[in-house]
Amino acid sequence: MSTTTATTHVWRPSSARRLVLDGFVPVPRGTLPAPPAALAWPAKDPSDVLDYAFDISAALAGNEGDAIASVDVAVTPGDLVVGSVAADGARVVLWLSGGQAGVVYSVQMTMATLSGRTVARTVLLPVLALAQAAVPALALTTQEGAAITDENGNPILVGS
């Protein structure tokens, strides 16, 4: 006799969209640190709803009991939607959706830890039209830039 048992799913954020803070490197006395490169997640399509993670373990190194207690998130410009925010130890996970193709968004996160530390960083998120095929250069287009197609969905080219 066989029985069917319902299973539960253990959700883990995608490692494909995880950034790790690595800017806490000692600098020799008398020198100025080089400005770090801008932090950026991989591009998303306006129709994507994806999880994006940011790991601040380097800022908490040597303090094993410390973890993120709260997170404040601000997005500019404002048409990228923050669906939810969660903290898992030293990692923040944001669910992001929407946005306009061709815009690079700034996602500013201010994280407060259990022991009173505050870490603030801005991460860039480019939004690109990844789900749409590029319009051929010789295609007839509407005023909005969409290709005019024939009955089979092929773009109508100028001179054809």
Steps between C-alpha positions, in 0.01 A plus 500: 500500500641842407422829661537848363646758731486871431843656475610842606722725298801664660546829318850631448584827323666464163877527508485647148389835643706512822754773575752468779634807675879487485596859574634438852865452411775645723690791343860578602540811712566818301330381180159577361277212397396489136129568454319167454326417175125552496307197619256364241266204466444330162237663276132410523209528255206727600276191524741304725420448869831386650683468829818704546737437791764716666742343749673719760698220671825696458362783713411254778823296490625417848157553655340159454182582692420813301234496227278740311214622720330747263527626143387826345476498117462801269485473119560782251334563266190369672332270246699187596287310754644347818261210565652376824816527708644223718817461704678169548798548732737729309302485175215723379263359239280735295226399257497756218258545211404754236716784383543664161724353230814708449511636856769421758347506848679579826395274785621653826500266800570602858546197723508519880644204690412344835812648659434855377707517181360678195609413145366704208566415136350581161474228236421576135241293313476545122161421347514391138240370254633144509174327407449688174676431174691793357323688222696463172644827365295486177168407668193720477411617850217667687546840666589312823780310322331158479555304179206464260467130413333290232240229569779258601655736756801593284601869489415680177824644361530821297543412132355149524 
